[in-house]
């Protein structure tokens, strides 16, 4: 008779093997969010093409295609959110309980990884020449034909060549082009020293779309992304914006504008992160504060038709920029507050008018001038008292910015007198001092003097490596 004494041990081995196999069974990726008005589809194994909708579950080997004007936020595996940009095509090569690999056939993907939620699982983006993987970072991968590029926003990405060979590590702010020096990583500073304008533009766009993708996740934690994912994205937004300011400075304005357009509620956080990053690296805080305040205000204002909403953005952005900058450099508080008051007013006015040319520019300029002055004065006052003369200067800068923004946006009928009155009231409310319209110096020119930030690009932006 056969002995059954070892059955308990055999049963345990069987159960263990079963659980291990079950863990690696194919699972499904989930579509968390669609952004934009374009069309996205997925084709399941067997050839059936289906319109993509939020909440859809996609099995392994599904092929996702995004058209113009739409991007897809996909959770391929817990802890990894892939933003598939417009005009891209990917195949969900492996989607199991322990790994997820997205085969990027064409276009680009922004990957956001929460190392705590990933919890030992693996995630990677396959390109024609290698797999870019990480356990906790933000990075953009682009594929055009057989070539790829990788731009890392935070953390470290490893690129493992197909067919074997040594892996390539790309740290925060690092760049790898498959057709440049064998994919060897380089810094943005090294790239800036080269005459290759096309690659520089590509890196700037990659940085900007990464910041924008993070902003969307950080802003949508009710019914779309989990609170944990939003918190991670908010932290990664700060670290990635820090990388941009310190290592890819030519992308600062574009990143602030595109991210604020994608998620207006994050505009103040984006500005604060950028100014703090400039301060910690010894950069010109006033200049960075002015640049990001204008870009963020313009990006956010370009997404609304509501003058009050644009004015609220101008106030929050000006306050955030002034607060962060004056905290870092209190000796320059007045100059900083004036600069951000002007730039936030200009950006918001221009963004709203360009997007809505039928709006009354006088109403737009008046409301935004008052709000920008109030925000800048509040920011400056948060780190110390603001004198009446300083508040007057802040109000005058806001009027100047509003006039410049209206002019840049193609409007010419802004009433300087009404904008001045509004700015005086705003500066009074923000500083706690009494500012009269008569004491505010009205602008003497309508020519823009601050950087004229281009209206932010939409989801159609595709970061394509050189072929």
C-alpha positions as CSV (number, residue, x, y, z in Angstrom):
1,X,0.0,0.0,0.0
2,X,1.3,3.5,-1.0
3,X,2.1,5.7,2.0
4,X,0.2,9.0,2.4
5,X,2.4,10.3,5.2
6,X,3.8,13.0,2.9
7,X,0.4,14.3,1.7
8,X,0.3,17.4,4.0
9,X,3.7,18.5,2.7
10,X,2.8,17.8,-0.9
11,X,-0.5,19.7,-0.4
12,X,1.4,22.7,0.9
13,X,3.7,22.6,-2.1
14,X,0.8,22.4,-4.4
15,X,-1.1,25.3,-2.8
16,X,2.1,27.4,-2.9
17,X,2.6,26.7,-6.5
18,X,-1.0,27.4,-7.3
19,X,-0.9,30.8,-5.5
20,X,2.3,31.7,-7.3
21,X,0.8,30.9,-10.6
22,X,-2.4,32.7,-9.7
23,X,-0.4,35.8,-8.9
24,X,1.0,35.9,-12.3
25,X,-2.2,35.2,-14.2
26,X,-3.1,37.8,-16.8
27,X,-5.0,40.8,-15.3
28,X,-6.3,43.9,-17.0
29,X,-5.2,47.5,-17.2
30,X,-7.8,50.2,-16.3
31,X,-8.5,53.4,-18.1
32,X,-8.6,56.1,-15.4
33,X,-9.2,59.2,-17.5
34,X,-9.5,60.6,-21.0
35,X,-8.4,64.2,-21.6
36,X,-9.4,66.1,-24.7
37,X,-12.1,65.8,-27.3
38,X,-10.4,63.4,-29.7
39,X,-11.0,59.7,-30.3
40,X,-9.1,56.9,-28.7
41,X,-9.7,53.2,-29.4
42,X,-8.4,49.8,-28.3
43,X,-8.2,46.6,-30.3
44,X,-8.6,43.3,-28.4
45,X,-6.9,40.1,-29.4
46,X,-8.9,38.9,-32.3
47,X,-9.2,42.2,-34.1
48,X,-12.3,43.9,-32.7
49,X,-11.7,47.7,-32.4
50,X,-13.6,49.4,-29.6
51,X,-14.0,53.1,-28.6
52,X,-12.1,53.7,-25.4
53,X,-14.1,55.0,-22.4
54,X,-13.1,55.9,-18.8
55,X,-13.4,52.9,-16.6
56,X,-12.7,50.4,-19.4
57,X,-10.6,47.3,-18.5
58,X,-8.1,46.2,-21.1
59,X,-6.6,42.7,-21.3
60,X,-3.1,41.9,-22.2
61,X,-2.2,42.3,-25.9
62,X,-4.8,45.0,-26.4
63,X,-3.6,47.7,-28.8
64,X,-4.5,51.3,-27.8
65,X,-4.5,54.1,-30.3
66,X,-5.0,57.8,-29.5
67,X,-6.0,60.3,-32.2
68,X,-5.4,64.0,-32.3
69,X,-6.5,66.0,-29.3
70,X,-6.8,63.2,-26.8
71,X,-4.7,61.5,-24.2
72,X,-5.4,58.5,-22.1
73,X,-4.4,57.9,-18.4
74,X,-4.0,54.2,-17.9
75,X,-3.2,52.2,-14.8
76,X,-1.3,49.3,-16.2
77,X,-0.5,47.9,-12.8
78,X,-1.1,49.2,-9.2
79,X,1.4,52.0,-8.6
80,X,2.1,52.9,-12.3
81,X,0.0,55.4,-14.3
82,X,0.9,55.7,-18.0
83,X,-0.3,58.8,-19.8
84,X,-0.5,57.9,-23.5
85,X,-0.3,61.1,-25.4
86,X,-2.1,62.1,-28.6
87,X,-1.3,60.4,-31.9
88,X,0.3,57.4,-30.1
89,X,0.0,53.6,-30.5
90,X,0.8,51.1,-27.8
91,X,0.4,47.4,-27.1
92,X,-0.2,46.1,-23.6
93,X,2.4,43.5,-23.9
94,X,2.3,42.1,-20.4
95,X,-0.3,42.9,-17.8
96,X,-0.1,40.5,-14.8
97,X,-0.2,40.6,-11.1
98,X,3.6,41.1,-10.9
99,X,4.6,43.0,-14.0
100,X,3.3,45.4,-16.7
101,X,5.1,46.1,-20.0
102,X,3.8,48.6,-22.5
103,X,5.1,48.3,-26.0
104,X,5.3,51.8,-27.4
105,X,5.0,51.5,-31.1
106,X,4.7,55.2,-32.0
107,X,4.2,58.4,-30.1
108,X,5.0,59.0,-26.4
109,X,4.1,58.0,-22.9
110,X,4.6,59.7,-19.6
111,X,5.0,57.2,-16.7
112,X,4.4,58.1,-13.1
113,X,5.4,55.4,-10.6
114,X,4.6,55.2,-6.9
115,X,7.3,52.9,-5.5
116,X,5.3,52.2,-2.4
117,X,2.2,51.0,-4.3
118,X,4.3,49.2,-6.9
119,X,5.5,47.1,-4.0
120,X,8.0,44.8,-5.8
121,X,6.2,44.7,-9.1
122,X,7.9,45.7,-12.3
123,X,6.8,48.2,-14.9
124,X,8.5,49.2,-18.2
125,X,8.0,50.8,-21.5
126,X,9.3,48.8,-24.5
127,X,10.9,50.6,-27.5
128,X,12.3,49.1,-30.6
129,X,15.8,49.1,-29.0
130,X,15.3,48.6,-25.3
131,X,12.9,48.6,-22.3
132,X,12.9,51.7,-20.1
133,X,11.9,50.7,-16.5
134,X,11.9,52.1,-13.1
135,X,10.5,51.5,-9.6
136,X,9.7,55.0,-8.5
137,X,10.1,58.0,-10.9
138,X,8.6,60.2,-13.6
139,X,9.8,59.8,-17.2
140,X,8.8,60.4,-20.7
141,X,9.5,57.9,-23.5
142,X,9.1,58.8,-27.2
143,X,9.3,56.5,-30.2
144,X,9.6,57.5,-33.8
145,X,10.3,54.7,-36.2
146,X,13.1,52.6,-34.7
147,X,14.5,55.4,-32.5
148,X,13.6,56.3,-29.0
149,X,14.3,59.1,-26.5
150,X,13.9,59.0,-22.7
151,X,13.8,62.2,-20.5
152,X,13.7,61.6,-16.7
153,X,11.9,64.1,-14.5
154,X,12.7,62.5,-11.2
155,X,14.3,59.3,-9.9
156,X,16.3,57.0,-12.2
157,X,15.3,55.1,-15.3
158,X,17.1,52.0,-16.5
159,X,17.2,51.2,-20.2
160,X,17.9,47.5,-21.0
161,X,18.9,46.9,-24.6
162,X,17.0,44.3,-26.5
163,X,19.2,41.3,-27.2
164,X,21.4,41.9,-24.2
165,X,24.1,44.4,-23.3
166,X,24.8,46.7,-20.4
167,X,21.9,48.7,-19.1
168,X,21.8,52.5,-19.3
169,X,20.9,54.5,-16.2
170,X,19.3,58.0,-16.7
171,X,19.0,60.1,-13.6
172,X,16.7,63.1,-12.9
173,X,17.1,65.7,-15.7
174,X,19.0,63.1,-17.8
175,X,18.3,62.4,-21.4
176,X,19.0,59.4,-23.6
177,X,18.6,59.4,-27.4
178,X,19.0,56.0,-29.0
179,X,20.6,57.5,-32.1
180,X,23.1,59.7,-30.2
181,X,26.3,58.2,-28.7
182,X,24.7,54.8,-28.4
183,X,22.0,56.0,-26.1
184,X,24.5,57.2,-23.5
185,X,22.9,59.5,-20.9
186,X,23.6,63.2,-21.0
187,X,22.4,66.3,-19.2
188,X,20.3,69.1,-20.5
189,X,23.2,71.4,-20.0
190,X,25.3,69.2,-22.3
191,X,22.6,69.3,-24.9
192,X,22.2,73.0,-24.6
193,X,25.8,73.4,-25.6
194,X,25.1,71.7,-28.9
195,X,23.7,73.3,-32.0
196,X,20.9,70.7,-32.2
197,X,17.8,72.9,-31.8
198,X,15.4,70.1,-32.7
199,X,16.6,67.9,-29.8
200,X,16.5,70.8,-27.4
201,X,12.9,71.5,-28.4
202,X,12.1,67.8,-27.9
203,X,13.5,67.7,-24.4
204,X,11.6,70.9,-23.5
205,X,8.4,69.4,-24.7
206,X,9.1,66.1,-22.9
207,X,9.6,67.9,-19.6
208,X,6.5,70.0,-20.1
209,X,4.2,67.1,-20.9
210,X,5.5,65.2,-17.8
211,X,4.7,68.2,-15.5
212,X,1.3,68.5,-17.1
213,X,0.5,64.8,-16.7
214,X,1.5,65.0,-13.0
215,X,-0.7,68.1,-12.5
216,X,-3.8,66.2,-13.9
217,X,-3.4,63.3,-11.5
218,X,-2.7,65.6,-8.6
219,X,-5.9,67.6,-9.4
220,X,-8.3,64.7,-10.0
221,X,-8.5,62.6,-6.9
222,X,-12.3,62.4,-6.6
223,X,-13.8,59.7,-8.7
224,X,-10.9,59.4,-11.1
225,X,-7.6,58.9,-9.3
226,X,-7.2,57.6,-5.8
227,X,-6.2,60.0,-3.0
228,X,-2.9,58.0,-2.7
229,X,-2.2,58.5,-6.4
230,X,-3.0,62.2,-6.1
231,X,-0.7,62.7,-3.1
232,X,2.2,60.9,-4.9
233,X,1.6,62.9,-8.1
234,X,1.6,66.2,-6.0
235,X,5.0,65.2,-4.5
236,X,6.3,64.2,-7.9
237,X,5.0,67.4,-9.4
238,X,7.2,69.4,-7.0
239,X,10.3,67.2,-7.6
240,X,9.9,67.2,-11.4
241,X,9.3,71.0,-11.5
242,X,12.5,71.3,-9.4
243,X,14.4,69.3,-12.0
244,X,13.0,71.4,-14.8
245,X,14.0,74.7,-13.1
246,X,17.4,73.5,-12.1
247,X,18.4,71.3,-15.0
248,X,16.2,72.2,-18.0
249,X,15.6,75.9,-17.5
250,X,14.6,76.5,-21.1
251,X,11.4,74.4,-20.4
252,X,10.3,76.3,-17.3
253,X,7.7,78.6,-19.0
254,X,6.3,75.9,-21.3
255,X,6.0,73.5,-18.3
256,X,4.2,76.0,-16.2
257,X,1.9,77.0,-19.0
258,X,1.0,73.5,-20.2
259,X,0.5,72.1,-16.7
260,X,-1.7,75.0,-15.6
261,X,-3.8,74.6,-18.7
262,X,-4.1,70.9,-18.0
263,X,-5.0,71.4,-14.3
264,X,-5.8,75.1,-13.4
265,X,-6.2,74.2,-9.8
266,X,-2.5,73.3,-9.6
267,X,-1.3,76.6,-11.0
268,X,-0.3,78.0,-7.6
269,X,1.5,74.8,-6.6
270,X,3.4,74.8,-9.8
271,X,4.5,78.4,-9.3
272,X,5.5,77.7,-5.6
273,X,7.6,74.6,-6.6
274,X,9.4,76.5,-9.4
275,X,10.2,79.5,-7.2
276,X,11.4,77.3,-4.3
277,X,13.6,75.4,-6.7
278,X,15.2,78.6,-8.0
279,X,15.9,79.8,-4.5
280,X,17.5,76.5,-3.4
281,X,19.8,76.5,-6.4
282,X,20.8,80.2,-6.1
283,X,19.0,81.3,-9.3
284,X,17.5,84.7,-9.9
285,X,14.3,84.3,-7.8
286,X,12.6,87.4,-9.1
287,X,13.1,86.4,-12.7
288,X,11.9,82.9,-12.2
289,X,8.9,84.1,-10.2
290,X,7.9,86.5,-12.9
291,X,8.3,83.9,-15.7
292,X,6.3,81.2,-14.0
293,X,3.6,83.5,-12.7
294,X,2.9,84.8,-16.2
295,X,3.1,81.4,-17.8
296,X,0.9,79.7,-15.2
297,X,-1.7,82.5,-15.2
298,X,-1.9,82.5,-18.9
299,X,-2.2,78.7,-19.2
300,X,-4.9,78.5,-16.6
301,X,-6.8,81.5,-17.9
302,X,-6.8,80.2,-21.5
303,X,-9.0,77.3,-20.4
304,X,-12.0,79.3,-19.1
305,X,-14.6,81.7,-20.5
306,X,-15.2,83.2,-17.1
307,X,-13.6,86.5,-16.2
308,X,-14.0,85.9,-12.5
309,X,-12.3,82.5,-12.8
310,X,-9.3,84.0,-14.6
311,X,-9.1,86.8,-12.0
312,X,-9.1,84.2,-9.2
313,X,-6.2,82.4,-11.0
314,X,-4.3,85.7,-11.3
315,X,-4.7,86.3,-7.6
316,X,-3.7,82.8,-6.4
317,X,-0.7,82.7,-8.8
318,X,0.5,86.2,-7.8
319,X,0.1,85.4,-4.1
320,X,2.0,82.1,-4.4
321,X,4.8,83.6,-6.4
322,X,5.2,86.6,-4.1
323,X,5.0,84.5,-1.0
324,X,7.6,82.0,-2.1
325,X,9.9,84.5,-3.6
326,X,9.8,87.1,-0.8
327,X,10.3,84.3,1.7
328,X,13.5,83.3,-0.2
329,X,14.7,86.9,-0.7
330,X,12.9,89.2,1.8
331,X,15.4,92.0,0.9
332,X,13.8,92.1,-2.6
333,X,10.2,91.9,-1.5
334,X,9.0,95.1,-3.2
335,X,10.6,94.3,-6.5
336,X,9.4,90.7,-6.4
337,X,5.8,91.7,-5.5
338,X,5.7,94.3,-8.3
339,X,7.2,91.8,-10.8
340,X,4.7,89.0,-10.1
341,X,1.8,91.4,-9.9
342,X,2.6,92.6,-13.4
343,X,3.3,89.2,-14.9
344,X,0.3,87.4,-13.4
345,X,-2.0,90.2,-14.6
346,X,-0.5,90.2,-18.0
347,X,-0.6,86.4,-18.3
348,X,-4.2,86.0,-17.2
349,X,-5.5,88.9,-19.2
350,X,-3.7,87.7,-22.4
351,X,-4.7,84.1,-21.9
352,X,-8.4,84.9,-21.4
353,X,-8.7,87.4,-24.2
354,X,-6.8,85.2,-26.8
355,X,-9.1,82.3,-25.9
356,X,-12.2,84.4,-25.8
357,X,-11.8,87.4,-28.2
358,X,-15.5,88.4,-27.9
359,X,-15.2,89.1,-24.2
360,X,-15.2,92.8,-23.1
361,X,-11.5,93.5,-22.6
362,X,-12.2,96.4,-20.3
363,X,-14.0,94.1,-17.8
364,X,-11.3,91.5,-18.2
365,X,-8.5,93.9,-17.5
366,X,-10.2,95.6,-14.7
367,X,-11.1,92.5,-12.8
368,X,-7.7,90.8,-13.3
369,X,-5.7,93.9,-12.4
370,X,-7.5,94.1,-9.0
371,X,-7.1,90.4,-8.3
372,X,-3.4,90.3,-9.3
373,X,-2.6,93.3,-7.1
374,X,-4.4,91.8,-4.2
375,X,-2.6,88.4,-4.5
376,X,0.8,90.0,-4.9
377,X,0.2,92.3,-1.9
378,X,-1.0,89.3,0.2
379,X,2.0,87.3,-0.7
380,X,4.4,90.1,0.2
381,X,2.6,90.9,3.4
382,X,2.7,87.3,4.5
383,X,6.4,87.6,5.3
384,X,6.3,91.2,6.7
385,X,4.4,94.4,6.7
386,X,3.8,96.2,3.4
387,X,3.9,100.0,3.4
388,X,1.5,102.2,1.6
389,X,4.1,103.2,-1.0
390,X,4.9,99.6,-1.6
391,X,1.2,98.7,-2.0
392,X,0.8,101.6,-4.5
393,X,3.7,100.2,-6.5
394,X,2.2,96.7,-6.6
395,X,-1.1,98.2,-7.8
396,X,0.6,100.1,-10.5
397,X,2.4,97.0,-11.7
398,X,-0.9,95.1,-11.9
399,X,-2.4,97.8,-14.1
400,X,0.7,97.8,-16.3
401,X,0.4,94.0,-16.7
402,X,-3.3,94.1,-17.5
403,X,-2.8,96.7,-20.2
404,X,0.1,94.7,-21.6
405,X,-1.9,91.5,-21.6
406,X,-4.8,93.1,-23.3
407,X,-2.5,94.6,-26.0
408,X,-0.7,91.3,-26.5
409,X,-4.1,89.6,-26.8
410,X,-5.2,92.0,-29.6
411,X,-7.5,94.2,-27.5
412,X,-7.1,98.0,-27.3
413,X,-10.2,99.3,-25.4
414,X,-9.1,98.6,-21.9
415,X,-10.0,101.5,-19.5
416,X,-6.9,102.3,-17.6
417,X,-8.8,104.4,-15.1
418,X,-11.2,101.6,-14.1
419,X,-8.3,99.1,-13.9
420,X,-6.4,101.5,-11.7
421,X,-9.3,101.8,-9.3
422,X,-9.6,98.1,-9.1
423,X,-5.9,97.6,-8.6
424,X,-5.9,100.2,-5.8
425,X,-8.7,98.3,-4.0
426,X,-7.0,95.0,-4.5
427,X,-3.7,96.3,-3.1
428,X,-5.5,97.8,-0.1
429,X,-7.2,94.5,0.6
430,X,-4.1,92.5,0.2
431,X,-1.7,94.7,2.2
432,X,-4.0,96.1,4.9
433,X,-3.1,99.7,4.0
434,X,-5.1,102.3,2.2
435,X,-4.3,102.8,-1.4
436,X,-6.2,105.3,-3.5
437,X,-6.5,105.3,-7.3
438,X,-5.0,108.8,-7.4
439,X,-1.8,107.5,-5.7
440,X,-1.3,104.7,-8.3
441,X,1.0,105.5,-11.2
442,X,-0.8,104.6,-14.4
443,X,1.2,102.8,-17.1
444,X,2.8,105.1,-19.7
445,X,3.1,102.4,-22.4
446,X,1.1,99.5,-23.7
447,X,4.1,97.6,-25.0
448,X,4.7,94.3,-23.2
449,X,7.9,94.2,-21.3
450,X,7.7,90.9,-19.5
451,X,8.3,87.6,-21.4
452,X,5.4,86.9,-23.8
453,X,4.6,83.3,-23.1
454,X,3.1,81.4,-26.0
455,X,-0.4,80.0,-25.4
456,X,0.2,76.5,-24.1
457,X,0.0,73.6,-26.4
458,X,-2.8,71.1,-26.2
459,X,-2.9,67.3,-25.9
460,X,-1.8,67.0,-29.6
461,X,1.8,67.7,-28.4
462,X,3.8,64.6,-29.5
463,X,7.5,64.4,-28.4
464,X,9.1,62.7,-31.4
465,X,12.8,61.7,-31.4
466,X,14.9,62.5,-34.4
467,X,14.8,59.8,-37.0
